[in-house]
Amino acid sequence: MERQHIEAYLNRGWDDKEADLGRFWAQRKAEMSVGEIFGLLDDLRVQAQRLHPDWPSEAERQADLATHIRVSEALRSVRLDRRR
C-alpha cells in the first residue's frame, strides 16, 4: 500500500460517512417490523456471547433485573390522564 492511498483513506469525509450511516439507520429502524428488531437484537446478543462467552455474568444479570424492576415501578407510579 502506498502512502498516498493511506493518506486518501485517512482524509476522506468521515463526518459525511457518519451522517450517512445515521440517516441509513434512522430510515431502517422506521421501516423495521418488531420481529426484525428482535432478530437484530438476538444477532447482537449472539455476537456478544461469541466475543465474551461468560457474558452476561450473574452480577450483570442481577444489575439488569434491578434496573428493569426500578423502571417498571417508576412507570407504574405515573398517573395516566385518561380524559384525552
PyMOL Python script that loads the backbone (N, CA, C, O; Angstrom):
from pymol import cmd

cmd.read_pdbstr("""\
ATOM      1  N   MET A   1       0.852  -1.173   0.000  1.00  0.00           N
ATOM      2  CA  MET A   1       0.000   0.000   0.000  1.00  0.00           C
ATOM      3  C   MET A   1       0.896   1.233   0.000  1.00  0.00           C
ATOM      4  O   MET A   1       1.891   1.302   0.722  1.00  0.00           O
ATOM      5  N   GLU A   2       0.529   2.172  -0.803  1.00  0.00           N
ATOM      6  CA  GLU A   2       1.345   3.376  -0.915  1.00  0.00           C
ATOM      7  C   GLU A   2       0.851   4.470   0.025  1.00  0.00           C
ATOM      8  O   GLU A   2      -0.321   4.520   0.400  1.00  0.00           O
ATOM      9  N   ARG A   3       1.779   5.339   0.387  1.00  0.00           N
ATOM     10  CA  ARG A   3       1.476   6.421   1.329  1.00  0.00           C
ATOM     11  C   ARG A   3       0.280   7.257   0.868  1.00  0.00           C
ATOM     12  O   ARG A   3      -0.572   7.615   1.681  1.00  0.00           O
ATOM     13  N   GLN A   4       0.211   7.567  -0.411  1.00  0.00           N
ATOM     14  CA  GLN A   4      -0.881   8.415  -0.913  1.00  0.00           C
ATOM     15  C   GLN A   4      -2.234   7.745  -0.734  1.00  0.00           C
ATOM     16  O   GLN A   4      -3.238   8.422  -0.515  1.00  0.00           O
ATOM     17  N   HIS A   5      -2.267   6.418  -0.826  1.00  0.00           N
ATOM     18  CA  HIS A   5      -3.531   5.709  -0.618  1.00  0.00           C
ATOM     19  C   HIS A   5      -3.958   5.751   0.848  1.00  0.00           C
ATOM     20  O   HIS A   5      -5.136   5.905   1.170  1.00  0.00           O
ATOM     21  N   ILE A   6      -2.978   5.610   1.712  1.00  0.00           N
ATOM     22  CA  ILE A   6      -3.266   5.690   3.154  1.00  0.00           C
ATOM     23  C   ILE A   6      -3.762   7.093   3.508  1.00  0.00           C
ATOM     24  O   ILE A   6      -4.740   7.241   4.240  1.00  0.00           O
ATOM     25  N   GLU A   7      -3.091   8.115   2.990  1.00  0.00           N
ATOM     26  CA  GLU A   7      -3.499   9.491   3.262  1.00  0.00           C
ATOM     27  C   GLU A   7      -4.884   9.784   2.704  1.00  0.00           C
ATOM     28  O   GLU A   7      -5.683  10.463   3.350  1.00  0.00           O
ATOM     29  N   ALA A   8      -5.173   9.284   1.521  1.00  0.00           N
ATOM     30  CA  ALA A   8      -6.504   9.485   0.929  1.00  0.00           C
ATOM     31  C   ALA A   8      -7.571   8.841   1.800  1.00  0.00           C
ATOM     32  O   ALA A   8      -8.642   9.413   2.002  1.00  0.00           O
ATOM     33  N   TYR A   9      -7.282   7.657   2.312  1.00  0.00           N
ATOM     34  CA  TYR A   9      -8.230   6.962   3.188  1.00  0.00           C
ATOM     35  C   TYR A   9      -8.450   7.749   4.476  1.00  0.00           C
ATOM     36  O   TYR A   9      -9.588   7.935   4.908  1.00  0.00           O
ATOM     37  N   LEU A  10      -7.375   8.206   5.079  1.00  0.00           N
ATOM     38  CA  LEU A  10      -7.479   8.944   6.335  1.00  0.00           C
ATOM     39  C   LEU A  10      -8.160  10.288   6.175  1.00  0.00           C
ATOM     40  O   LEU A  10      -8.800  10.777   7.107  1.00  0.00           O
ATOM     41  N   ASN A  11      -8.029  10.890   5.001  1.00  0.00           N
ATOM     42  CA  ASN A  11      -8.563  12.234   4.770  1.00  0.00           C
ATOM     43  C   ASN A  11      -9.936  12.247   4.108  1.00  0.00           C
ATOM     44  O   ASN A  11     -10.440  13.311   3.749  1.00  0.00           O
ATOM     45  N   ARG A  12     -10.536  11.091   3.947  1.00  0.00           N
ATOM     46  CA  ARG A  12     -11.863  11.086   3.318  1.00  0.00           C
ATOM     47  C   ARG A  12     -12.896  11.692   4.253  1.00  0.00           C
ATOM     48  O   ARG A  12     -12.604  11.889   5.433  1.00  0.00           O
ATOM     49  N   GLY A  13     -14.052  11.984   3.784  1.00  0.00           N
ATOM     50  CA  GLY A  13     -15.074  12.694   4.550  1.00  0.00           C
ATOM     51  C   GLY A  13     -15.751  11.825   5.602  1.00  0.00           C
ATOM     52  O   GLY A  13     -16.880  11.374   5.411  1.00  0.00           O
ATOM     53  N   TRP A  14     -15.061  11.593   6.705  1.00  0.00           N
ATOM     54  CA  TRP A  14     -15.607  10.708   7.745  1.00  0.00           C
ATOM     55  C   TRP A  14     -16.879  11.280   8.362  1.00  0.00           C
ATOM     56  O   TRP A  14     -17.786  10.522   8.707  1.00  0.00           O
ATOM     57  N   ASP A  15     -16.964  12.593   8.508  1.00  0.00           N
ATOM     58  CA  ASP A  15     -18.182  13.193   9.066  1.00  0.00           C
ATOM     59  C   ASP A  15     -19.372  12.915   8.153  1.00  0.00           C
ATOM     60  O   ASP A  15     -20.473  12.624   8.621  1.00  0.00           O
ATOM     61  N   ASP A  16     -19.138  13.009   6.847  1.00  0.00           N
ATOM     62  CA  ASP A  16     -20.207  12.710   5.890  1.00  0.00           C
ATOM     63  C   ASP A  16     -20.616  11.247   5.976  1.00  0.00           C
ATOM     64  O   ASP A  16     -21.803  10.924   5.930  1.00  0.00           O
ATOM     65  N   LYS A  17     -19.631  10.366   6.102  1.00  0.00           N
ATOM     66  CA  LYS A  17     -19.918   8.933   6.199  1.00  0.00           C
ATOM     67  C   LYS A  17     -20.733   8.631   7.453  1.00  0.00           C
ATOM     68  O   LYS A  17     -21.674   7.838   7.413  1.00  0.00           O
ATOM     69  N   GLU A  18     -20.369   9.268   8.567  1.00  0.00           N
ATOM     70  CA  GLU A  18     -21.093   9.058   9.823  1.00  0.00           C
ATOM     71  C   GLU A  18     -22.524   9.578   9.710  1.00  0.00           C
ATOM     72  O   GLU A  18     -23.457   8.939  10.197  1.00  0.00           O
ATOM     73  N   ALA A  19     -22.700  10.724   9.075  1.00  0.00           N
ATOM     74  CA  ALA A  19     -24.046  11.281   8.877  1.00  0.00           C
ATOM     75  C   ALA A  19     -24.870  10.365   7.978  1.00  0.00           C
ATOM     76  O   ALA A  19     -26.051  10.134   8.238  1.00  0.00           O
ATOM     77  N   ASP A  20     -24.244   9.839   6.913  1.00  0.00           N
ATOM     78  CA  ASP A  20     -24.937   8.897   6.030  1.00  0.00           C
ATOM     79  C   ASP A  20     -25.379   7.660   6.794  1.00  0.00           C
ATOM     80  O   ASP A  20     -26.501   7.181   6.627  1.00  0.00           O
ATOM     81  N   LEU A  21     -24.495   7.152   7.628  1.00  0.00           N
ATOM     82  CA  LEU A  21     -24.826   5.967   8.415  1.00  0.00           C
ATOM     83  C   LEU A  21     -25.969   6.257   9.382  1.00  0.00           C
ATOM     84  O   LEU A  21     -26.855   5.422   9.566  1.00  0.00           O
ATOM     85  N   GLY A  22     -25.953   7.428   9.995  1.00  0.00           N
ATOM     86  CA  GLY A  22     -27.043   7.817  10.890  1.00  0.00           C
ATOM     87  C   GLY A  22     -28.374   7.894  10.165  1.00  0.00           C
ATOM     88  O   GLY A  22     -29.395   7.432  10.675  1.00  0.00           O
ATOM     89  N   ARG A  23     -28.363   8.478   8.978  1.00  0.00           N
ATOM     90  CA  ARG A  23     -29.599   8.554   8.182  1.00  0.00           C
ATOM     91  C   ARG A  23     -30.069   7.166   7.759  1.00  0.00           C
ATOM     92  O   ARG A  23     -31.264   6.871   7.785  1.00  0.00           O
ATOM     93  N   PHE A  24     -29.114   6.311   7.367  1.00  0.00           N
ATOM     94  CA  PHE A  24     -29.471   4.953   6.966  1.00  0.00           C
ATOM     95  C   PHE A  24     -30.197   4.235   8.095  1.00  0.00           C
ATOM     96  O   PHE A  24     -31.267   3.665   7.883  1.00  0.00           O
ATOM     97  N   TRP A  25     -29.606   4.260   9.319  1.00  0.00           N
ATOM     98  CA  TRP A  25     -30.206   3.526  10.432  1.00  0.00           C
ATOM     99  C   TRP A  25     -31.510   4.150  10.894  1.00  0.00           C
ATOM    100  O   TRP A  25     -32.410   3.432  11.332  1.00  0.00           O
ATOM    101  N   ALA A  26     -31.634   5.457  10.809  1.00  0.00           N
ATOM    102  CA  ALA A  26     -32.904   6.094  11.174  1.00  0.00           C
ATOM    103  C   ALA A  26     -34.011   5.616  10.239  1.00  0.00           C
ATOM    104  O   ALA A  26     -35.111   5.294  10.689  1.00  0.00           O
ATOM    105  N   GLN A  27     -33.724   5.570   8.949  1.00  0.00           N
ATOM    106  CA  GLN A  27     -34.719   5.092   7.985  1.00  0.00           C
ATOM    107  C   GLN A  27     -34.974   3.599   8.171  1.00  0.00           C
ATOM    108  O   GLN A  27     -36.118   3.147   8.138  1.00  0.00           O
ATOM    109  N   ARG A  28     -33.909   2.847   8.365  1.00  0.00           N
ATOM    110  CA  ARG A  28     -34.042   1.386   8.521  1.00  0.00           C
ATOM    111  C   ARG A  28     -34.884   1.055   9.752  1.00  0.00           C
ATOM    112  O   ARG A  28     -35.759   0.192   9.689  1.00  0.00           O
ATOM    113  N   LYS A  29     -34.625   1.733  10.865  1.00  0.00           N
ATOM    114  CA  LYS A  29     -35.390   1.465  12.091  1.00  0.00           C
ATOM    115  C   LYS A  29     -36.852   1.829  11.917  1.00  0.00           C
ATOM    116  O   LYS A  29     -37.728   1.153  12.458  1.00  0.00           O
ATOM    117  N   ALA A  30     -37.129   2.892  11.169  1.00  0.00           N
ATOM    118  CA  ALA A  30     -38.519   3.305  10.944  1.00  0.00           C
ATOM    119  C   ALA A  30     -39.278   2.258  10.129  1.00  0.00           C
ATOM    120  O   ALA A  30     -40.498   2.141  10.249  1.00  0.00           O
ATOM    121  N   GLU A  31     -38.557   1.496   9.299  1.00  0.00           N
ATOM    122  CA  GLU A  31     -39.197   0.527   8.419  1.00  0.00           C
ATOM    123  C   GLU A  31     -39.228  -0.889   8.997  1.00  0.00           C
ATOM    124  O   GLU A  31     -39.927  -1.751   8.465  1.00  0.00           O
ATOM    125  N   MET A  32     -38.494  -1.138  10.059  1.00  0.00           N
ATOM    126  CA  MET A  32     -38.382  -2.498  10.604  1.00  0.00           C
ATOM    127  C   MET A  32     -39.630  -2.916  11.358  1.00  0.00           C
ATOM    128  O   MET A  32     -40.259  -2.117  12.051  1.00  0.00           O
ATOM    129  N   SER A  33     -39.973  -4.185  11.207  1.00  0.00           N
ATOM    130  CA  SER A  33     -41.062  -4.740  12.000  1.00  0.00           C
ATOM    131  C   SER A  33     -40.518  -5.119  13.371  1.00  0.00           C
ATOM    132  O   SER A  33     -39.304  -5.166  13.573  1.00  0.00           O
ATOM    133  N   VAL A  34     -41.413  -5.387  14.306  1.00  0.00           N
ATOM    134  CA  VAL A  34     -40.998  -5.799  15.644  1.00  0.00           C
ATOM    135  C   VAL A  34     -40.187  -7.092  15.551  1.00  0.00           C
ATOM    136  O   VAL A  34     -39.183  -7.250  16.246  1.00  0.00           O
ATOM    137  N   GLY A  35     -40.620  -8.008  14.698  1.00  0.00           N
ATOM    138  CA  GLY A  35     -39.889  -9.270  14.528  1.00  0.00           C
ATOM    139  C   GLY A  35     -38.475  -9.050  14.018  1.00  0.00           C
ATOM    140  O   GLY A  35     -37.539  -9.708  14.473  1.00  0.00           O
ATOM    141  N   GLU A  36     -38.314  -8.127  13.071  1.00  0.00           N
ATOM    142  CA  GLU A  36     -36.983  -7.814  12.550  1.00  0.00           C
ATOM    143  C   GLU A  36     -36.099  -7.195  13.632  1.00  0.00           C
ATOM    144  O   GLU A  36     -34.908  -7.495  13.721  1.00  0.00           O
ATOM    145  N   ILE A  37     -36.689  -6.335  14.444  1.00  0.00           N
ATOM    146  CA  ILE A  37     -35.922  -5.704  15.525  1.00  0.00           C
ATOM    147  C   ILE A  37     -35.443  -6.759  16.507  1.00  0.00           C
ATOM    148  O   ILE A  37     -34.276  -6.755  16.897  1.00  0.00           O
ATOM    149  N   PHE A  38     -36.333  -7.669  16.916  1.00  0.00           N
ATOM    150  CA  PHE A  38     -35.921  -8.721  17.842  1.00  0.00           C
ATOM    151  C   PHE A  38     -34.885  -9.643  17.212  1.00  0.00           C
ATOM    152  O   PHE A  38     -33.988 -10.121  17.906  1.00  0.00           O
ATOM    153  N   GLY A  39     -34.989  -9.901  15.906  1.00  0.00           N
ATOM    154  CA  GLY A  39     -33.991 -10.705  15.224  1.00  0.00           C
ATOM    155  C   GLY A  39     -32.628 -10.040  15.239  1.00  0.00           C
ATOM    156  O   GLY A  39     -31.612 -10.694  15.476  1.00  0.00           O
ATOM    157  N   LEU A  40     -32.606  -8.732  14.985  1.00  0.00           N
ATOM    158  CA  LEU A  40     -31.361  -7.974  15.014  1.00  0.00           C
ATOM    159  C   LEU A  40     -30.764  -7.972  16.417  1.00  0.00           C
ATOM    160  O   LEU A  40     -29.559  -8.157  16.590  1.00  0.00           O
ATOM    161  N   LEU A  41     -31.612  -7.763  17.409  1.00  0.00           N
ATOM    162  CA  LEU A  41     -31.131  -7.781  18.792  1.00  0.00           C
ATOM    163  C   LEU A  41     -30.558  -9.135  19.162  1.00  0.00           C
ATOM    164  O   LEU A  41     -29.545  -9.212  19.856  1.00  0.00           O
ATOM    165  N   ASP A  42     -31.198 -10.207  18.703  1.00  0.00           N
ATOM    166  CA  ASP A  42     -30.687 -11.541  19.001  1.00  0.00           C
ATOM    167  C   ASP A  42     -29.355 -11.779  18.301  1.00  0.00           C
ATOM    168  O   ASP A  42     -28.465 -12.410  18.872  1.00  0.00           O
ATOM    169  N   ASP A  43     -29.203 -11.284  17.074  1.00  0.00           N
ATOM    170  CA  ASP A  43     -27.911 -11.382  16.375  1.00  0.00           C
ATOM    171  C   ASP A  43     -26.814 -10.691  17.176  1.00  0.00           C
ATOM    172  O   ASP A  43     -25.701 -11.205  17.290  1.00  0.00           O
ATOM    173  N   LEU A  44     -27.135  -9.513  17.733  1.00  0.00           N
ATOM    174  CA  LEU A  44     -26.161  -8.785  18.545  1.00  0.00           C
ATOM    175  C   LEU A  44     -25.814  -9.556  19.822  1.00  0.00           C
ATOM    176  O   LEU A  44     -24.658  -9.591  20.243  1.00  0.00           O
ATOM    177  N   ARG A  45     -26.835 -10.174  20.431  1.00  0.00           N
ATOM    178  CA  ARG A  45     -26.594 -10.970  21.645  1.00  0.00           C
ATOM    179  C   ARG A  45     -25.672 -12.148  21.337  1.00  0.00           C
ATOM    180  O   ARG A  45     -24.731 -12.418  22.083  1.00  0.00           O
ATOM    181  N   VAL A  46     -25.947 -12.844  20.241  1.00  0.00           N
ATOM    182  CA  VAL A  46     -25.123 -13.996  19.850  1.00  0.00           C
ATOM    183  C   VAL A  46     -23.682 -13.554  19.597  1.00  0.00           C
ATOM    184  O   VAL A  46     -22.744 -14.220  20.034  1.00  0.00           O
ATOM    185  N   GLN A  47     -23.502 -12.436  18.894  1.00  0.00           N
ATOM    186  CA  GLN A  47     -22.153 -11.938  18.626  1.00  0.00           C
ATOM    187  C   GLN A  47     -21.444 -11.569  19.924  1.00  0.00           C
ATOM    188  O   GLN A  47     -20.263 -11.875  20.088  1.00  0.00           O
ATOM    189  N   ALA A  48     -22.138 -10.924  20.839  1.00  0.00           N
ATOM    190  CA  ALA A  48     -21.532 -10.561  22.123  1.00  0.00           C
ATOM    191  C   ALA A  48     -21.096 -11.811  22.876  1.00  0.00           C
ATOM    192  O   ALA A  48     -20.030 -11.823  23.491  1.00  0.00           O
ATOM    193  N   GLN A  49     -21.912 -12.864  22.833  1.00  0.00           N
ATOM    194  CA  GLN A  49     -21.552 -14.095  23.535  1.00  0.00           C
ATOM    195  C   GLN A  49     -20.395 -14.828  22.857  1.00  0.00           C
ATOM    196  O   GLN A  49     -19.633 -15.531  23.520  1.00  0.00           O
ATOM    197  N   ARG A  50     -20.261 -14.668  21.538  1.00  0.00           N
ATOM    198  CA  ARG A  50     -19.086 -15.246  20.854  1.00  0.00           C
ATOM    199  C   ARG A  50     -17.811 -14.567  21.329  1.00  0.00           C
ATOM    200  O   ARG A  50     -16.796 -15.221  21.567  1.00  0.00           O
ATOM    201  N   LEU A  51     -17.877 -13.252  21.463  1.00  0.00           N
ATOM    202  CA  LEU A  51     -16.699 -12.498  21.886  1.00  0.00           C
ATOM    203  C   LEU A  51     -16.402 -12.678  23.368  1.00  0.00           C
ATOM    204  O   LEU A  51     -15.244 -12.696  23.783  1.00  0.00           O
ATOM    205  N   HIS A  52     -17.471 -12.813  24.168  1.00  0.00           N
ATOM    206  CA  HIS A  52     -17.337 -12.931  25.623  1.00  0.00           C
ATOM    207  C   HIS A  52     -18.265 -14.052  26.101  1.00  0.00           C
ATOM    208  O   HIS A  52     -19.385 -13.784  26.537  1.00  0.00           O
ATOM    209  N   PRO A  53     -17.803 -15.308  26.020  1.00  0.00           N
ATOM    210  CA  PRO A  53     -18.674 -16.450  26.342  1.00  0.00           C
ATOM    211  C   PRO A  53     -19.274 -16.416  27.751  1.00  0.00           C
ATOM    212  O   PRO A  53     -20.315 -17.026  27.992  1.00  0.00           O
ATOM    213  N   ASP A  54     -18.631 -15.716  28.675  1.00  0.00           N
ATOM    214  CA  ASP A  54     -19.145 -15.653  30.046  1.00  0.00           C
ATOM    215  C   ASP A  54     -20.123 -14.505  30.253  1.00  0.00           C
ATOM    216  O   ASP A  54     -20.551 -14.250  31.379  1.00  0.00           O
ATOM    217  N   TRP A  55     -20.483 -13.803  29.167  1.00  0.00           N
ATOM    218  CA  TRP A  55     -21.410 -12.677  29.258  1.00  0.00           C
ATOM    219  C   TRP A  55     -22.830 -13.164  29.095  1.00  0.00           C
ATOM    220  O   TRP A  55     -23.056 -14.045  28.266  1.00  0.00           O
ATOM    221  N   PRO A  56     -23.771 -12.670  29.802  1.00  0.00           N
ATOM    222  CA  PRO A  56     -23.615 -11.784  30.959  1.00  0.00           C
ATOM    223  C   PRO A  56     -23.317 -12.588  32.210  1.00  0.00           C
ATOM    224  O   PRO A  56     -23.758 -13.727  32.361  1.00  0.00           O
ATOM    225  N   SER A  57     -22.571 -11.977  33.089  1.00  0.00           N
ATOM    226  CA  SER A  57     -22.259 -12.628  34.362  1.00  0.00           C
ATOM    227  C   SER A  57     -23.495 -12.576  35.262  1.00  0.00           C
ATOM    228  O   SER A  57     -24.457 -11.862  34.978  1.00  0.00           O
ATOM    229  N   GLU A  58     -23.450 -13.333  36.335  1.00  0.00           N
ATOM    230  CA  GLU A  58     -24.573 -13.321  37.282  1.00  0.00           C
ATOM    231  C   GLU A  58     -24.767 -11.924  37.865  1.00  0.00           C
ATOM    232  O   GLU A  58     -25.899 -11.483  38.061  1.00  0.00           O
ATOM    233  N   ALA A  59     -23.663 -11.228  38.141  1.00  0.00           N
ATOM    234  CA  ALA A  59     -23.765  -9.856  38.683  1.00  0.00           C
ATOM    235  C   ALA A  59     -24.407  -8.918  37.657  1.00  0.00           C
ATOM    236  O   ALA A  59     -25.222  -8.069  38.015  1.00  0.00           O
ATOM    237  N   GLU A  60     -24.039  -9.073  36.385  1.00  0.00           N
ATOM    238  CA  GLU A  60     -24.642  -8.239  35.340  1.00  0.00           C
ATOM    239  C   GLU A  60     -26.126  -8.550  35.183  1.00  0.00           C
ATOM    240  O   GLU A  60     -26.937  -7.646  34.977  1.00  0.00           O
ATOM    241  N   ARG A  61     -26.477  -9.821  35.279  1.00  0.00           N
ATOM    242  CA  ARG A  61     -27.902 -10.201  35.196  1.00  0.00           C
ATOM    243  C   ARG A  61     -28.695  -9.592  36.354  1.00  0.00           C
ATOM    244  O   ARG A  61     -29.800  -9.088  36.155  1.00  0.00           O
ATOM    245  N   GLN A  62     -28.135  -9.638  37.550  1.00  0.00           N
ATOM    246  CA  GLN A  62     -28.822  -9.086  38.719  1.00  0.00           C
ATOM    247  C   GLN A  62     -28.961  -7.567  38.595  1.00  0.00           C
ATOM    248  O   GLN A  62     -30.004  -7.010  38.936  1.00  0.00           O
ATOM    249  N   ALA A  63     -27.920  -6.902  38.112  1.00  0.00           N
ATOM    250  CA  ALA A  63     -27.987  -5.449  37.924  1.00  0.00           C
ATOM    251  C   ALA A  63     -29.035  -5.103  36.864  1.00  0.00           C
ATOM    252  O   ALA A  63     -29.775  -4.131  37.016  1.00  0.00           O
ATOM    253  N   ASP A  64     -29.098  -5.891  35.799  1.00  0.00           N
ATOM    254  CA  ASP A  64     -30.083  -5.664  34.742  1.00  0.00           C
ATOM    255  C   ASP A  64     -31.497  -5.856  35.283  1.00  0.00           C
ATOM    256  O   ASP A  64     -32.389  -5.054  35.005  1.00  0.00           O
ATOM    257  N   LEU A  65     -31.696  -6.915  36.051  1.00  0.00           N
ATOM    258  CA  LEU A  65     -33.007  -7.164  36.642  1.00  0.00           C
ATOM    259  C   LEU A  65     -33.411  -6.018  37.572  1.00  0.00           C
ATOM    260  O   LEU A  65     -34.560  -5.576  37.556  1.00  0.00           O
ATOM    261  N   ALA A  66     -32.471  -5.543  38.373  1.00  0.00           N
ATOM    262  CA  ALA A  66     -32.766  -4.429  39.284  1.00  0.00           C
ATOM    263  C   ALA A  66     -33.185  -3.186  38.500  1.00  0.00           C
ATOM    264  O   ALA A  66     -34.091  -2.464  38.918  1.00  0.00           O
ATOM    265  N   THR A  67     -32.537  -2.938  37.380  1.00  0.00           N
ATOM    266  CA  THR A  67     -32.897  -1.797  36.545  1.00  0.00           C
ATOM    267  C   THR A  67     -34.306  -1.968  35.985  1.00  0.00           C
ATOM    268  O   THR A  67     -35.101  -1.028  35.998  1.00  0.00           O
ATOM    269  N   HIS A  68     -34.617  -3.169  35.493  1.00  0.00           N
ATOM    270  CA  HIS A  68     -35.960  -3.421  34.954  1.00  0.00           C
ATOM    271  C   HIS A  68     -37.029  -3.236  36.026  1.00  0.00           C
ATOM    272  O   HIS A  68     -38.087  -2.669  35.755  1.00  0.00           O
ATOM    273  N   ILE A  69     -36.765  -3.702  37.217  1.00  0.00           N
ATOM    274  CA  ILE A  69     -37.721  -3.548  38.321  1.00  0.00           C
ATOM    275  C   ILE A  69     -37.916  -2.071  38.646  1.00  0.00           C
ATOM    276  O   ILE A  69     -39.047  -1.617  38.819  1.00  0.00           O
ATOM    277  N   ARG A  70     -36.819  -1.319  38.728  1.00  0.00           N
ATOM    278  CA  ARG A  70     -36.898   0.112  39.043  1.00  0.00           C
ATOM    279  C   ARG A  70     -37.680   0.871  37.969  1.00  0.00           C
ATOM    280  O   ARG A  70     -38.514   1.717  38.293  1.00  0.00           O
ATOM    281  N   VAL A  71     -37.416   0.577  36.704  1.00  0.00           N
ATOM    282  CA  VAL A  71     -38.132   1.257  35.613  1.00  0.00           C
ATOM    283  C   VAL A  71     -39.605   0.873  35.628  1.00  0.00           C
ATOM    284  O   VAL A  71     -40.476   1.722  35.439  1.00  0.00           O
ATOM    285  N   SER A  72     -39.882  -0.411  35.853  1.00  0.00           N
ATOM    286  CA  SER A  72     -41.269  -0.878  35.900  1.00  0.00           C
ATOM    287  C   SER A  72     -42.044  -0.179  37.019  1.00  0.00           C
ATOM    288  O   SER A  72     -43.180   0.251  36.818  1.00  0.00           O
ATOM    289  N   GLU A  73     -41.434  -0.069  38.182  1.00  0.00           N
ATOM    290  CA  GLU A  73     -42.087   0.610  39.306  1.00  0.00           C
ATOM    291  C   GLU A  73     -42.301   2.093  38.999  1.00  0.00           C
ATOM    292  O   GLU A  73     -43.340   2.659  39.341  1.00  0.00           O
ATOM    293  N   ALA A  74     -41.320   2.715  38.357  1.00  0.00           N
ATOM    294  CA  ALA A  74     -41.453   4.134  38.009  1.00  0.00           C
ATOM    295  C   ALA A  74     -42.594   4.325  37.011  1.00  0.00           C
ATOM    296  O   ALA A  74     -43.370   5.274  37.128  1.00  0.00           O
ATOM    297  N   LEU A  75     -42.695   3.437  36.043  1.00  0.00           N
ATOM    298  CA  LEU A  75     -43.773   3.552  35.061  1.00  0.00           C
ATOM    299  C   LEU A  75     -45.140   3.322  35.700  1.00  0.00           C
ATOM    300  O   LEU A  75     -46.111   3.993  35.348  1.00  0.00           O
ATOM    301  N   ARG A  76     -45.219   2.386  36.628  1.00  0.00           N
ATOM    302  CA  ARG A  76     -46.493   2.133  37.314  1.00  0.00           C
ATOM    303  C   ARG A  76     -46.924   3.313  38.179  1.00  0.00           C
ATOM    304  O   ARG A  76     -48.115   3.506  38.420  1.00  0.00           O
ATOM    305  N   SER A  77     -45.964   4.096  38.642  1.00  0.00           N
ATOM    306  CA  SER A  77     -46.294   5.216  39.530  1.00  0.00           C
ATOM    307  C   SER A  77     -46.809   6.435  38.769  1.00  0.00           C
ATOM    308  O   SER A  77     -47.312   7.379  39.377  1.00  0.00           O
ATOM    309  N   VAL A  78     -46.687   6.421  37.463  1.00  0.00           N
ATOM    310  CA  VAL A  78     -47.141   7.550  36.652  1.00  0.00           C
ATOM    311  C   VAL A  78     -48.661   7.500  36.548  1.00  0.00           C
ATOM    312  O   VAL A  78     -49.233   6.475  36.180  1.00  0.00           O
ATOM    313  N   ARG A  79     -49.304   8.609  36.873  1.00  0.00           N
ATOM    314  CA  ARG A  79     -50.756   8.687  36.790  1.00  0.00           C
ATOM    315  C   ARG A  79     -51.129   8.997  35.346  1.00  0.00           C
ATOM    316  O   ARG A  79     -50.670   9.986  34.775  1.00  0.00           O
ATOM    317  N   LEU A  80     -51.952   8.158  34.771  1.00  0.00           N
ATOM    318  CA  LEU A  80     -52.397   8.384  33.399  1.00  0.00           C
ATOM    319  C   LEU A  80     -53.630   9.278  33.406  1.00  0.00           C
ATOM    320  O   LEU A  80     -54.588   9.028  34.137  1.00  0.00           O
ATOM    321  N   ASP A  81     -53.595  10.302  32.601  1.00  0.00           N
ATOM    322  CA  ASP A  81     -54.739  11.187  32.448  1.00  0.00           C
ATOM    323  C   ASP A  81     -55.569  10.646  31.275  1.00  0.00           C
ATOM    324  O   ASP A  81     -55.215  10.854  30.114  1.00  0.00           O
ATOM    325  N   ARG A  82     -56.650   9.967  31.574  1.00  0.00           N
ATOM    326  CA  ARG A  82     -57.440   9.301  30.542  1.00  0.00           C
ATOM    327  C   ARG A  82     -58.516  10.201  29.950  1.00  0.00           C
ATOM    328  O   ARG A  82     -59.347   9.741  29.167  1.00  0.00           O
ATOM    329  N   ARG A  83     -58.508  11.492  30.319  1.00  0.00           N
ATOM    330  CA  ARG A  83     -59.515  12.403  29.800  1.00  0.00           C
ATOM    331  C   ARG A  83     -59.223  12.821  28.363  1.00  0.00           C
ATOM    332  O   ARG A  83     -60.090  13.421  27.728  1.00  0.00           O
ATOM    333  N   ARG A  84     -58.080  12.542  27.843  1.00  0.00           N
ATOM    334  CA  ARG A  84     -57.722  12.964  26.482  1.00  0.00           C
ATOM    335  C   ARG A  84     -58.398  12.130  25.447  1.00  0.00           C
ATOM    336  O   ARG A  84     -58.206  12.352  24.252  1.00  0.00           O
TER     337      ARG A  84
END
""", "prot")
cmd.dss("prot")
cmd.show_as("cartoon", "prot")
cmd.util.cbc("prot")
cmd.orient("prot")
